[in-house]
Amino acid sequence: MKTALQPDRCRNFPEESKTGMKIPVLVDRQKEKYRSAKNRGIPYGSDVHGKEGKGVAVKSIQQIMLGTVTGTEQEARTTLRSVKRAGYDGIELNRFMIHPSPFIVRFLTKMAGMPVGKGGKLPWKDLISEAKLQVTGLHTDLGSLEREQDAVIADAEAFQTDQLIITGMYRFNYLDCKEVVNLAHRLSKTGEELKKAGITLSYHNHNVEFQKVDGSRRVLDLLLEESDASSLFFEPDTYWAVEAGADPFAFLEKLKGRMKLYHINDRGTKLKKAPMTPLLTSDSMELGDGNLPLPKLVSLALQEGVRAIVLESHRNWPQNSPLKSMERSAAFMNEYVR
C-alpha cells in the first residue's frame, strides 16, 4: 500500500498503485492472549472454526437493536436471556453503549431510528456472562483508537473479544479522494498496531462506501486497494450494499480473504392494507420476510469462515418491538447459520 500520496493519486488510479509496503508500527505493544470463551463453556475462535478458520459461525445480535429494551439492569437481564433463549449465542457490543455516551451520540442515533438507550452504566460484562452469551466483537470509532488505544484494548480484553470494528466515519468527506486514501492508510496503521495486542481490526460499511469518488472508483474500492490486507479486514453489511444499488454477491466476492464478520438484515416492504400506489418504500425486514437472497449470501459468508453472523435490523419492527423482530429472525438464523 502507499504510505504517501502522489499528486495524481486521485486522478489516474493506476492499477499498479499498490507497492506492498507496510506502514511502520509506531507503537509496540505486547499483550497476553485473551482467555478463551471456553472458560465459560462457550466455543469460540479455533474451537469453532478449526485450523482452517472455517466452520460454524456464532449467531450474534447487534447491541444497538436492544437499546430501547436495556434501560435498566433488570430489563437488560431479561432481554439478554430472551436473546439466548431464541437461539443466539453472541452479542456484538458498541463502545458508546457500554460507557455513558454524550448527548450528541444519543441524539443522532435516536434521529436515525436506533436509540442507544440509557444502559451505559450497566454491568454489561456480568449481564452477558449470566446470559451465557459471548461478545463477538466491539464497535468503536477510529478517533478513539488513535487517541486512547490502550483504553479501547482494555475494553476488548474485559469482554474477551479480539475483534474491533470501525463503524464508519462521521463528519468525514467521503467524496474527497485524498481523504479516503488517507483513511485507508490510517486504518491500516491502526490495524497493524492492534495486531501486536492480538486484535483484528475490521471496517463496517453502510451505503456511503458505494459512492463513486471523482466519478471513477468507489470509496470501497479505495479502502480495499489502499489498505494492507493483513492489517485491515471488513464486516460487510449486504443490506446497505443493496440499498446503494450494488450487487451483494459482487460485494462479498470483492472482500474474499478479508471478511471476519458478517452483518445480516433483510429488505422489503411491510403492508398493513392494500396500497394506493404501485410505488412502495423499502425498509428493514425480519430475516426471510424480505427479498434479499439471504441463504446464498450466508452460504458465501460461511465459506469465507466468518467468525460470527450478526443480526442488525433497523426499526420497522413488528409492534415496534426489537424483541419480536429478533425472535422472528431467529427462525432464519437457526436454520441457515449452523
C-alpha positions in Angstrom: 0.0 0.0 0.0 1.1 3.6 -0.5 2.4 5.4 2.6 2.4 8.9 0.9 0.0 10.5 -1.6 1.2 11.3 -5.1 0.0 14.4 -6.8 -2.0 12.4 -9.4 -3.1 9.7 -6.9 -6.8 10.5 -7.1 -6.9 11.3 -10.9 -5.4 8.4 -12.8 -5.9 5.4 -10.4 -3.2 3.2 -11.9 -3.8 -0.5 -11.5 -0.3 -1.0 -10.2 -0.8 1.6 -7.4 0.0 -0.8 -4.5 3.6 -1.2 -3.6 3.1 -3.9 -0.9 4.8 -1.7 1.6 3.6 -1.9 5.2 3.1 1.1 7.3 5.7 1.2 10.1 4.4 0.3 13.5 4.6 3.3 15.7 3.5 1.7 18.9 5.0 -1.6 20.2 2.7 -3.4 22.5 3.0 -6.9 23.8 -0.3 -8.2 25.3 -1.1 -11.6 26.6 -3.6 -13.5 24.6 -7.2 -13.4 25.8 -8.6 -16.1 27.9 -10.8 -18.3 25.7 -14.5 -18.2 26.0 -14.1 -21.9 26.6 -13.7 -20.9 30.3 -17.4 -20.1 30.3 -18.3 -23.2 28.3 -18.7 -21.3 25.0 -16.8 -22.4 21.9 -15.0 -19.6 20.1 -12.3 -18.9 17.6 -10.3 -22.0 16.8 -12.7 -24.1 19.0 -15.4 -23.2 16.5 -13.6 -22.9 13.2 -10.7 -25.3 13.5 -7.3 -24.8 11.9 -8.6 -23.6 8.6 -10.7 -20.9 10.2 -13.9 -22.2 8.6 -16.9 -23.8 10.1 -19.9 -22.9 12.2 -20.3 -19.1 12.8 -21.6 -17.7 16.0 -25.2 -16.4 15.8 -25.0 -12.9 17.2 -27.0 -9.8 17.6 -26.0 -6.1 17.4 -26.4 -4.3 20.8 -27.9 -1.2 19.1 -31.0 -3.2 18.3 -31.6 -3.6 22.0 -31.2 0.0 23.1 -34.8 0.5 23.9 -35.1 -2.7 25.9 -32.0 -2.5 28.1 -32.6 0.7 30.0 -32.3 -0.8 33.5 -30.3 -3.7 34.8 -33.3 -6.0 35.2 -34.6 -5.1 31.8 -31.3 -5.8 30.2 -31.0 -9.1 32.1 -34.5 -10.2 30.8 -33.7 -9.1 27.3 -30.3 -10.9 27.1 -32.0 -14.1 28.4 -34.6 -13.8 25.7 -31.8 -13.4 23.1 -30.1 -16.6 24.3 -33.4 -18.4 24.5 -34.2 -17.6 20.9 -31.0 -19.3 19.8 -28.4 -16.6 19.6 -25.0 -17.3 21.2 -23.4 -13.9 20.9 -23.7 -10.2 21.1 -21.8 -7.5 19.3 -21.2 -4.5 21.5 -20.8 -0.8 20.9 -18.3 1.1 23.0 -20.6 4.1 23.1 -23.2 1.8 24.7 -21.1 0.1 27.4 -20.0 3.5 28.7 -22.1 6.6 29.3 -22.5 8.3 25.9 -22.5 12.0 25.2 -25.8 13.7 24.4 -24.9 14.2 20.7 -24.5 10.4 20.2 -27.8 9.7 21.8 -29.5 12.4 19.8 -28.0 11.3 16.4 -28.8 7.6 16.9 -32.3 8.4 18.0 -32.9 10.6 14.9 -31.7 7.7 12.8 -34.3 5.5 14.4 -31.9 3.5 16.5 -31.8 5.0 20.0 -28.9 3.7 22.2 -30.9 3.9 25.4 -29.5 4.6 28.8 -27.6 1.5 29.5 -24.1 3.0 29.5 -23.8 2.5 33.3 -25.0 -1.1 33.4 -22.6 -4.0 34.4 -22.6 -5.4 30.9 -19.8 -7.9 31.5 -21.8 -9.6 34.3 -25.1 -9.5 32.4 -23.6 -11.1 29.3 -21.9 -13.8 31.3 -25.2 -14.5 33.2 -27.0 -15.0 29.9 -24.2 -17.3 28.7 -23.6 -15.1 25.6 -20.2 -14.3 24.2 -19.0 -11.0 22.8 -18.3 -11.5 19.1 -16.9 -8.0 18.5 -16.7 -4.4 19.8 -17.7 -1.5 17.6 -15.7 1.7 18.2 -14.5 4.7 16.2 -11.2 5.4 14.6 -10.6 8.6 16.6 -10.8 6.8 19.9 -8.4 4.2 18.7 -5.9 6.9 17.6 -6.3 8.9 20.8 -6.8 6.2 23.5 -5.8 2.9 22.0 -4.9 1.4 25.4 -8.4 2.1 26.8 -10.1 0.5 23.8 -7.8 -2.5 24.0 -8.7 -2.8 27.7 -12.4 -2.8 26.9 -11.9 -5.6 24.3 -9.9 -7.6 26.9 -12.5 -7.1 29.5 -15.1 -8.6 27.2 -12.8 -11.3 25.9 -13.1 -10.4 22.3 -10.3 -10.0 19.8 -12.4 -8.3 17.2 -12.6 -4.5 17.0 -14.8 -2.9 14.3 -14.8 0.7 13.0 -18.4 1.9 12.5 -17.8 4.1 9.5 -16.7 7.8 9.8 -18.8 10.7 11.0 -18.2 14.3 9.8 -16.0 12.9 7.1 -15.8 13.9 3.5 -16.2 10.6 1.6 -16.2 12.4 -1.7 -12.6 13.7 -1.2 -10.4 11.1 -2.8 -7.3 12.1 -0.9 -9.2 11.9 2.4 -10.4 8.4 1.6 -6.9 7.2 0.6 -5.6 8.7 3.8 -8.4 7.0 5.7 -7.2 3.7 4.3 -3.7 4.4 5.5 -4.9 5.4 9.0 -7.0 2.2 9.2 -4.0 0.1 8.1 -1.6 1.7 10.6 -4.1 1.2 13.5 -4.8 -2.4 12.4 -1.0 -3.1 12.4 -0.7 -1.7 15.9 -3.6 -3.7 17.2 -2.1 -6.9 15.8 0.6 -6.5 18.5 -2.2 -6.9 21.0 -3.7 -9.9 19.3 -6.6 -7.9 18.0 -8.1 -7.9 14.5 -9.5 -4.6 13.1 -12.4 -4.6 10.7 -14.3 -1.8 8.9 -18.1 -1.9 8.8 -19.8 -0.4 5.8 -23.1 1.4 5.3 -24.2 2.9 1.9 -21.7 5.8 1.6 -18.9 3.4 0.7 -20.6 2.7 -2.6 -20.4 6.4 -3.7 -18.1 6.9 -6.6 -15.1 9.2 -5.9 -14.1 11.6 -8.7 -16.6 9.8 -11.0 -14.5 6.7 -11.1 -13.7 4.3 -8.3 -15.9 3.8 -5.2 -15.0 4.6 -1.7 -15.0 0.8 -1.0 -12.5 0.2 -3.9 -10.1 2.7 -2.4 -10.4 1.4 1.1 -9.5 -2.1 -0.2 -6.8 -1.2 -2.6 -5.0 1.4 -0.4 -5.0 -0.7 2.8 -2.8 -3.5 4.0 -4.7 -6.8 3.5 -3.0 -8.2 6.6 -3.9 -5.3 8.9 -7.5 -4.3 7.9 -10.4 -6.6 7.4 -14.1 -6.0 6.8 -17.5 -6.6 8.3 -19.8 -6.4 5.3 -23.4 -5.4 5.5 -25.2 -6.5 2.3 -28.4 -4.6 3.3 -26.6 -1.4 2.7 -24.9 -2.6 -0.4 -28.3 -3.4 -2.0 -29.8 -0.1 -0.6 -27.0 1.7 -2.5 -27.8 -0.2 -5.7 -24.8 -2.5 -5.6 -24.6 -6.3 -6.3 -24.3 -8.0 -2.9 -22.7 -11.1 -4.5 -20.0 -9.0 -6.2 -19.6 -7.1 -3.0 -18.8 -10.2 -1.0 -16.6 -11.6 -3.8 -14.5 -8.4 -3.6 -14.0 -9.0 0.1 -12.7 -12.5 -0.2 -9.9 -13.2 2.2 -10.7 -10.1 4.2 -14.0 -10.9 5.8 -14.1 -11.6 9.6 -17.7 -10.9 10.5 -21.0 -10.5 8.6 -23.9 -8.2 9.3 -27.3 -9.6 8.2 -30.6 -7.9 7.6 -33.4 -8.2 5.1 -35.1 -5.6 2.9 -38.6 -5.2 1.7 -42.0 -3.6 2.4 -44.5 -4.2 5.2 -48.1 -3.5 4.2 -51.0 -3.3 6.6 -53.5 -2.7 3.9 -53.7 -2.6 0.1 -51.5 0.2 -1.3 -53.0 3.1 -3.3 -49.9 3.4 -5.5 -47.5 1.0 -7.2 -44.6 2.8 -5.6 -43.6 1.4 -2.2 -41.0 2.3 0.3 -38.5 -0.4 1.2 -37.1 -0.8 4.7 -35.5 -3.2 7.1 -37.3 -6.5 7.4 -37.1 -9.6 9.6 -34.9 -12.3 8.0 -36.7 -14.3 5.4 -39.6 -11.8 5.2 -37.9 -9.5 2.7 -36.5 -10.0 -0.8 -32.7 -10.3 -0.3 -31.2 -13.7 -1.3 -30.0 -14.3 2.2 -29.5 -18.1 2.2 -26.9 -17.7 -0.7 -25.3 -14.7 1.0 -25.0 -16.5 4.3 -23.5 -19.5 2.5 -20.8 -17.3 0.9 -20.0 -15.7 4.3 -19.7 -19.1 5.9 -17.4 -20.3 3.1 -15.2 -17.4 4.0 -15.0 -18.6 7.5 -16.6 -15.6 9.2 -16.4 -15.7 13.0 -20.0 -14.5 13.5 -23.1 -13.6 11.6 -24.6 -10.6 13.3 -28.3 -9.6 13.1 -29.0 -5.9 12.9 -32.4 -4.7 11.8 -33.3 -1.1 11.7 -36.5 0.0 13.4 -39.6 -1.1 11.3 -40.1 -3.8 13.9 -43.4 -5.7 14.4 -45.3 -3.8 17.1 -42.3 -1.6 17.4 -40.6 -4.4 19.4 -37.0 -5.3 18.7 -37.5 -8.4 20.7 -40.4 -9.6 18.5 -38.2 -8.8 15.5 -35.2 -10.7 16.9 -37.4 -13.7 17.7 -38.8 -13.8 14.2 -35.4 -13.5 12.6 -34.1 -16.3 14.9 -36.0 -18.9 12.8 -33.9 -18.0 9.8 -30.7 -17.8 11.8 -31.3 -21.2 13.4 -31.9 -22.8 10.1 -29.1 -21.3 8.0 -26.3 -20.4 10.4 -25.1 -23.7 11.6 
